Amino acid sequence: PCCGKPLDKEKPCCGAMTQMIDFIDQKVSTGADKDAVILATAQEFGLERLANESDRSSLREKLLANAPKDAPKITTAETKKDLGVVTIKKGVVTTEFVIKNEGKSDLVVDKLSSSCGCTSASLVYHGTEGPQFYMAGHGQAEPDPNWKVSIAPGDKAKIKVYYDPTVHPDLTGPVTREVSIHSNDPVDFETTLTITLNQEN
């Protein structure tokens, strides 16, 4: 799904849905079987894009069984943070999540993404903040596609999340947004972080 809706080639809800449909069509045109298409789509767009819970569960089991013993492993102590009351007058608010590589080889993060154009994220490693990533296909400039950061085994990095209430000036009430970390962890190649808040004018 995209924007909470099933994929619809005739009436895509946004640019991100069009990208996903084109990606799947391209994989099918190469002769890839269903499992290969599902895996490639999940790796590109995230496990949560698979509408079927049993598909997600089955894919995760296969990934666990095939993961090498010296693989990187992404972990995070927190996956959800509440930002409290946010107002347009206050402007952009930020929070941070800490991620750690508990695996035995370098954890390579090569992309971040968000569930809405009002939310963006960057990775901070050894004091250096990388580019901000937004929801794909929603008008913001895309970061360098070759950007990536290698996190050594046992080392930590921060994911800095930005929420801009001015993107939705008429929105009031509870808001939930997600940020995804895309990495070379063979099982959790997409890790989802959630922010919640209450937007007031």
N, C-alpha and C positions, 0 to 999 in steps of 0.2 A: 504493500500500500504506500501511498504518498499523500501527505496532508490529510491522513485519515480516510482516504478513498482508495478503492481498487484501481489498478492500472487500466486506463482507458485510452487507447490509441487515437480514437476519433475526437475525444474531448479531454485532453490532458489538463490537469488542474494547474500546472505550473511548469516552468522550464526543467525543474528537477525530475518530474515525471517523464517528460520527453526524453531526457538523458537516459533514464533507466530503461525505457522502452527501446530506445535505439541500441543500448548496450546489449539487452537480451536478444534483440533481433540479430545483431552482429554475431553473437555467440551461436545462435541457432543456425545461422547461415554457414558457419564453419563445420557443421555436422556434429557439434557437441551434443552428448546425451543429456537427459533431464538432470541427472545428479551433477554433472559438470557445469551446467548452466546455473543451477541453484547455488552451487559452491562459489562460482565466479561472481554471481550477482551479490551474494552475501558478503564476499570479501570486498567488493567494490562499494557497496551501498550500506552494508551492515545486516546482521542477522535479524534485526527487528523489522526489516523490510519484507521478510518472509511472513506472509499472512498466517500460514498454517503452523500452529504450535508444535504439532507432531513433526513437521519438516525441520523446525528449528532444533528440536530435541534430538532427532535422528542425526542431523548434521553434526551437532556438538559431540555426540557419542563417537562418530567416525573420526572427528578431528582429535579427540582425546586418545583414541586407539592408535592413531598414526603419528602422534607428536614425538619428535626425537627427544631423548633423555637430556640432551644438553641445550634444549631450546630456551629462548628468553621467556620470561613470565611476568606479565604486567599485573600489579596489584595496587589497590587504593584503599586506604582506611575508611574513607567516606565516599559515598556515591551520591549523596543528596545534601543540599544546603538550602536553608530558608533565608531569604534576604529581607524579610519583614515588609514594612510599608515602603513603597517606591513611588515618587511623584515626578511629574514632568519637570517641575521647577527644580528639583534636586538634580535631574539629569542622569547621566550614565552612572551606573553602580557596578562594582566589581566584587568578585570573591575568588578564592583560590582553592584548588584541590591538590593534594600531593600524590604523585604516583611513584612506584618503586619497581625496579627490575629485580625480581626474586628468582630469576632463571640463571642459567650457566653460560649464556652468551649474550652479546649486545642486543638490547631492545631498540629497534629502529622505529621511531614514530615518523611517518611520512605525510600525514594529513590529519587535520581536525575538521569537524563539520558541526553544524548546529541545526536545530529543528525549525528555526524561524529567522527572518532577516533582522529582527530586533536583538538577536543574541549572537555573540561572536566569542572566539577563544584563541588564545595563543599559548605556546609552551615556553616556559622559562627554565633554562638549564645552565648551571654554574653562573647565575646572575645575568645571563643574556636572554632577552625576550625575542622570540621569533615573530613571524608575521601573524596578523589576525586572520582567522578563517571564519567565514560566514556560511549560511546555507547556500549551497550551490544552486545556480539558476535563478537567483533573485536580484540580480543587478549589481551586486558589489564586485569589485575587481578581485579576480582570483589570484592567490599567491603563486609564486614560482612553483611549477609542477615538479621540479627537481629538488625542492626543499626537503630536508630530513634531518633528524637529530638522533645520534646513537647514544643510548644510556647504558653505561657499563653495568655488569652484574653487581648487585648490592647498592647501586647508586639511586638517587632520587631526583625528580624534577617536579615542577609545579605546572598545573594547568590554570591559567588565568582566564576567568569567564567574565565577559562584559554584557550587561543588559542595558539597552537604550529605550527608555519609555516613550521618547518622542516619535519613535517609529509607528506607534499605535496611539495617537493623541486622544482618541475617543474611547479607548479601552479602560474599563474600571473593573475591579474585582480580582479574584484569584487568578494567577498565571503560573503555568508550569512550562518550562523549556528544557531541552536536552542538548548536551554537547557530546559528540562522539570522538574518541581517540582511535585512530587507525594505526596499527603497528604490525610488526612481523611476528608477534606472539601467534603460534600456529593454532591455538584454540580460541583465545580471546582477542582476535585480531581487530575487533571493535569493542571498546569499553565505553559504556554510556554513563555520563554524569548528569544529574538533574538539579535544576534550581527551581525553587518556588518563591513566590512573592505575592503581595497584594498591591495592585496599582491603583493609585488615587490621583485625581486631577489637582 
